[in-house]
Amino acid sequence: MKRWIGNLVVLIVTLLALEFALRQVLGGMEQAMLYDVWEPVPGSCMGLRPGAQVEYTGWFLKIPPVAQEVNSYGYRGPERPPAKPPGVFRVAALGDSYTYGMGVRVEDALPTQLERPLAGRGARMVEVLNFGVPGASLEDSVARLRQVAARWQPDLVLFFLYADDLEESLCHWAEPRSLLLGLLAWKSYLARTLVIFSRFAGLWRMAVTGESGAWPARLAEQMHALHQASQEAGARLAVVALGDPSAYRLSPRLAELLEREDVPWLDARPWLFGERAARLPIIRGEMHFTPEGNRLAAERVAAWLGDAGLVPTGDAS
């Protein structure tokens, strides 16, 4: 009995020491406070809490605190009423934390940075609204477009695709068993580390064993749903591909899918996964772009949108 109690004490002390050590080096993942999984918009369990603001200190490694805020309308960025003023061309940016701008100030987020070059070269006033949600899947973005972004009458839906966009919806975390795990991982840095590594181990296993072989079909189905939702909103859909969910590697299947769907797209995968010289700067310990990385990305996206005729240019009537 004494030996059992002694082993238990050693285990508890060890776990507490690991928890303390992890709290010194890991970020706080405060973005979890922005999630409102309790029906923030009709018909959906995911979204951003209007008026929320937290100090973000990193998804994995600790970084200096950065304000992460949501305006009173429930999206990030300048508050613009849903009614579109005459002569305004609106772009609804959809996606996950890359769109939202995790780890940077609102003025340094990719959609905000994108509005500047577009406004400078357009014949009409251009507004880019940031409807990104950290952790959102492609399925979540379809729901967000239909239930939120469509109210702003976008002319163009610009979706930033990433490699994990076929993972389970944020609604999954509203289930009792997942909610318990999520709360534990939020409060305990040790539990969070185990969840993160188990997640990446699962993704690596799928990529190596080929278990993700069914994902191209799922990607095609959900991309078609996003395309349909864009058309229902009276907007055209365009995609900036930061990753390839169909295979977790650079495959031609993504190009085939988007061409078959007749969706114009920009291959931005080298910005994160290409040769080192082609990569844009990212935040230390994360994959999110720095303010400079977002600026460079915005300039390239703006040039592509103009050259592809997806936004009004100075030559437009």
N, C-alpha and C positions, 0 to 999 in steps of 0.2 A: 504494500500500500504506500509506504514512504517513497519507494522508488517511482511509483506511478505518479504520485503528487509532485515529486521532484522533476520528472520529465515534463509534466504539464506546466509547471512554473517556468522551466527553461523555454518551452515552446511559446508560451505567452510573452515572455520577455523578448524572445527573438522576433516574434511578429511585431511587437510594439517598436522594437529598434528598427526593423525594416520600414515600418510605416513612417516613423520619424525621419529616416534617411530619405525616403522617397518624397516626403513633403518639402525637403530642402532643395530638391533638384527638378521636380516635376511641376508643370503648370497646373492651375486650379480648375481648368475646364469650366469656367464660369458660364460659358455659353449655354450650358444645360439650363440655367435660370431663364433663358430667353424662350425655351420651349414651353408651349402651353398645350399639353396633350389632352386637355379637357374641353374639347370642342370650341376653339376660339372663333371659328367661322362655321356657318350652317353646313352640315353634312360632312365635316372633316374633323379628324382628331389631331391635326397638325397645323402649326402656324407660329406666328410670333406675337408675343403679348404687346399690345399697343402701349407705348410710353415706357417700356422696360429699358433699363440701363444698368450695365455691370462693368466692372473692370476686368478685362480678360488678361490672364497671365500665362497663356500658352496651352496648347492642346497636349503636348508631351513635355518637352523641356521648358523650364521657366523662362519667360521673357519679361521685359519691363511692362507694367500695366498699360493697357490700351482700352479706351472707352469703346464699348460696343452698345449701340443704342438702337431703338426702334421708335419711329414717329407715331403720332396719334392715330394714323391710318393703318398701322400694322405692317409697315414695310420700312426698310432702311433708306434714309436719304431725305432730301427736301420734301416738305409736305405740299403735295399738289392735289387739288380736288379732283374727284373722278371725272367730272364734266370737262371734256377737252376743249380748250379755246380754239376759235377759228384760226386756221393757218398753221397749227402745230402738228408736227409729225412725231408720234410717240413710239418709243421702243420699250417693250417690257422685257427686262432681263430676268431670266429664270435659271435656277440651278441650286447648288449647295453652298458650302462655305467659301468657295472660290468666287462665286457671284456676290454673296453677302459681304465679303471682305473681312474674313476672320483674321484678327491680328493686326489690322490697320484701322486708322480713323476713317470716319464716313467720307471725308473729302478725298481719301486715298483709295477708296474701294474701286474696283474695276468699272462698274457701271457709271460712277461719278466721273472717273477719269475719261471714260469713253464719250461722255456727253460733250466735253470740251472740243476735241478735234472735229466731231460731227457738226457741232454748232458753228464752227469756224468755216466749214467748207460747204454748208448746205444753203439752198435758196430759201428754205423755210426754217422756222424755229424748230429745233430738235430737242426733245426731252427723253432722257433715258431713266426709267424708273427701276429701282432695284427690288425685285421680288424674291431674291435668293433667301433660302432658309438653311442654316448649318445642319448638315446631316441628311438633307432631303434626298430621296431617291427620284428616279425618273417618274415613277408612279405618283409620288408626292407632288412633283412639279406639274403633272397633268391636272391634278386636283386643285393646285394653287392657281393655275391659269383660269380654270373654269369658275372657281368660287371667289377669287379675289382679283387677280390681274385683269380679267376681262372687263371689270367695271370701269377701268381707266381707258377703255376704247383704244387699245394699241393698234398701230399700223403694221408693226413688225414685232414678232416674238423672237427673241434671241436667246437660245438655250445653250448654256455652257455644260457640255457633256463631260463626265469624269468616269474613271475606271470602276468605281464602286456603285454606279447608279442603278444597278439591278439588284442591289441588296434589299432587304426587307424594308417596308415603309416605316416611317416614324410611328405610324399607328400601332406597329408591333409592340412598341414600348408601353402602350396603354394597357396591354393585357396584364392580368394580375401577376403571372410568373415573371414576365419580363420587367414589369414595373418594380418588383422586389429586387431583381438583379440590378436594374438601373440605379435605384436608390442606394444600394450597397456600393456600387462602383463609383457613384458620385461622392459619397461620404468617405469612403476608404480608398486611399491612394494605392494600397497594396492590391485590393480587389480590382481596382480600375486597371492596374498594370497587367494583371492576369487576364482580364477580359480583352484588353488590347492585343496581347500576344496570342491569345487563343483565336481571336478574329483573324489576325494576319496569318496564323498557321493554317487556318481553314482555307483562306484565299490561296495561299501557296500550294496547299494540297490539291485544290481544284485545278489550278493552272498546270501542275506537274502531271496529275493523273488523268487529265482530260475530262473531269467531271463537269466542267463548265461548258461542255459541248452543246447542251440544250439552250444556252444563254443567247445565242444569236436569234433564235426564234422568239424568245421573250423580249429581246431588244427590239425586234421588228414589230412585235405587237404593241409595245408601249410607245415606240416612236410614232407608229401610225395613230395611236390615240392622241399623242401630243399634236401631231399635224392636224388631225380632225378638230381638236379643241381650238387650235389657232384659227382655223377657217371659220369655226362657229363664232369666234370673237371678231371676225372681220379683218384678221391680220394674216400676214405671210409669215412662215416659219423659216428661220435660218439657224444653223448649228455651228458652234465653235467646239471642236473636239479636243479636249485636254487629255482625254484618255479613251480607251477602247473597252467597254464593258463586255463585249462579246467574246473576248479571249484573254484578257489581261496581258496582252502583248500587241505589238504593232502588226495587225493583220489586215488583209485587203477586204475582209468581210464587211467592215464598217462602211467603206466607200461604196461597195456594192449595194448595201442596204439603203443608204441615203440617196444614192442615184436612182434606185428603183422607186423610192418614195417621192422622188423629184423635189428634194429638199437641198437647197444650196448649203454648202458647208465649208468650213476652213479647218484644215488639218493643223492643229496647234499642239499635237502630241510631242513634237521635239522640244517645245518650250519647257517641258518637265522631264521628259524621258529620252531625249535625243542625245547627241554628242555634247560634251561639256560646253563647247564654245557656243552651241545653239540655245542653251538653257537660259531662262530668265532668272534673276535673283530671287531667292526664297528666304523666308524667315528661318533663323537658326533653330534647328530641332523640329521644323515643320515642313510641309510641302506647300504651304500657302505663299503667295507672292508677297514680296516687300512692296512698299509704295512705289519704288522705282520699277519693280517687276510689273506691277499693275499699269504703270504709265506706259511702259514699252508695249505691253500686251494691248492696251487700249489704242495706241497709235496704229498697230498692225491690224487690229480688228476694224478700226475706222477706215483705213485705206482699203481693206478688202470689201467692206460694205459699200463704199463709194464706187469702187471699180466694178463691182457686181451689179450695180444699179439697184441695190436694196434700200438705199436711203436717197432722198433728194439731194442733188448736187448743185453747184453754182450754175450749171448749164441748164437746169430744169426750168420750165416755164412756170 
